[in-house]
Amino acid sequence: MKLLDIIDKKRRGGTHSADEINALIRMAGTGEAKDYQLAAWLMAVCTMGLNLDETAWLTQAMVESGRQLDFSHLKGVIVDKHSTGGVGDKTTVALVPLLAAVGEEAGVKVAKLSGRGLGFTGGTIDKLESIPGFETALSNERFADQLADIGMALSSQTADLAPADATLYALRDVTATVESIPLIAASVVSKKIAAGASVIVLDIKYGSGAFMKNREEARELAATCREVGKRLGRRISTVISGMDQPLGLAVGNSLEIQEIVDLLNGRGPKDLESLCIVLGAAAIQQAEDLAGIHNTDMSVEERLRDALNDGTALAKFQHWVVAQGGNPAFLTDAAQLPQAERIIDIKANQAGYIASLDALSIAQAAKLCGAGRVEKNAPIRLAVGVKLHKKIGDAVQIGDILAELHLDSPDVTPDEQGAIASLSAAFSFSDSPVTPPPLLDEIVV
Ligand code: URA
C-alpha cells in the first residue's frame, strides 16, 4: 500500500479502510512516513474529516502503536479522568484524593498519567511540582504498587504509551491541525485506553480558553469520544463545561495547589467545587455500576460533598502527597509552597458589573510572566500567576481590586508590562447586572 495513495485519497475526500489507517500508523512508527507526508495527511483530515469507522480504526491503531498498561492483577476498578485543557483547570489534582475517598467501597483506584502545560493551557505535572519533594516520574512498578497500596497514583506520561499520538500531536501543534474533532477524539481516547482504565470520564471544555470554541463543537467531540470508546469496548462518560472565564480564582501552578487545599477544606470556589462534584459523580457512578454496588442511602453527589467538608478527601490528599515523596507541610501552611516576591493589584477604573473575563487573556498574562512555557521542556516559574478577585456578574466600584498578578522577579520586565496590559484588558464592564455564563452543559454518564 502506497502512502502517497493514502494521502491522495483523503485529499479527494475519500474514505479510508482499516488497512489503510493501520498502514499509515505503522509507517509513522517506522519512520517510513516522513513528517511532511504525515502533515499533508493531517491537513487533508482537517479539511475532509474522518467518519466514525475511520476515527475508531485510527484510535485502535494508535493504542496498538505502543505499550498498553494492564492492571487486571489489581482488585478494583481503575478510574481515569481527563480534561481537554483549560485555564485554571485544577480538577484532576482535586479529584484524585476525592475519588479515592468516596470510591473506597467500589474498589476505585485512580490511575492518572498527566502531561505538562503547553500552549495556553496549564499542566497537572507542573502544578504538582510546586509541592516540595513531590515526585512526578514514577516507574511502572512503583505506579502499580502505589495503586495497590493507597488506591491512587499519578505520574508523567511515558513516551511508550500511544507513541503514534505523540508523533501526530507534535506535527499538529506546528501545522495548525490541532482543532479537528476526529483527530482530538482519537488522540484523547487512545491515551486513555492505552493507560488501562476501565472507567473513563472526559471533561470537554468550550469557550475562549479551550480548543473547542462553542458548545456545538464540544457536543460533537463528546459524542465522537463516547462512540469511539464504545467501539473499542469502553464506556466513556462526558461532561461539557464552559471555559469562557477561568475555573476558580487561581491561575498558575503554586496558586492552583493552594486553591485545591481550600477546596479540600470545604472552602473552594463554588464553580470549581461544582465541576469536581459532577465529574466525580460520573466516575463513581460508573465504578459502582461495574462493581455491582447500589448505594441508595445517599446520592453520590452528597457523599462527594461530605468528603470535601469532613476532611476525608484532605486526609487522602496528604496520604497521596507523602506516598509520592512530597512534604505535606503546605496543607496547613501555604507559605511552604513557592511564593511570589511581588504582587501587583489590577484595579477597576470604572464601576458596574463584570460582563466578560477572557480566559485566554488571563492565561496569556500568566504565561508572559513565566507560569507557562513557550517551548517544550523550558523551565517555568512555579510561584507566578493570577489570582482573580472578581468574576463575570460581580459588581465593582472604581478602585476595587479585580485581580492580583503574582511575580517572582525583583523588577517589572517588559513581558510583565505586557501581562499587566493583558490582564486589565481581560475584563469588560456593563452598567446593568450580568448573568454569569453556565458552567455546565451536557452531562452523559
Ligand atoms: N488533548 C489531547 O490529548 N489531544 C488533543 O488532540 C487535544 C487535546
Residues whose N, C-alpha, C, O or C-beta is under 5 A from the ligand:
A	BS01	URA	T84 V178 L183 I184 S187 V188
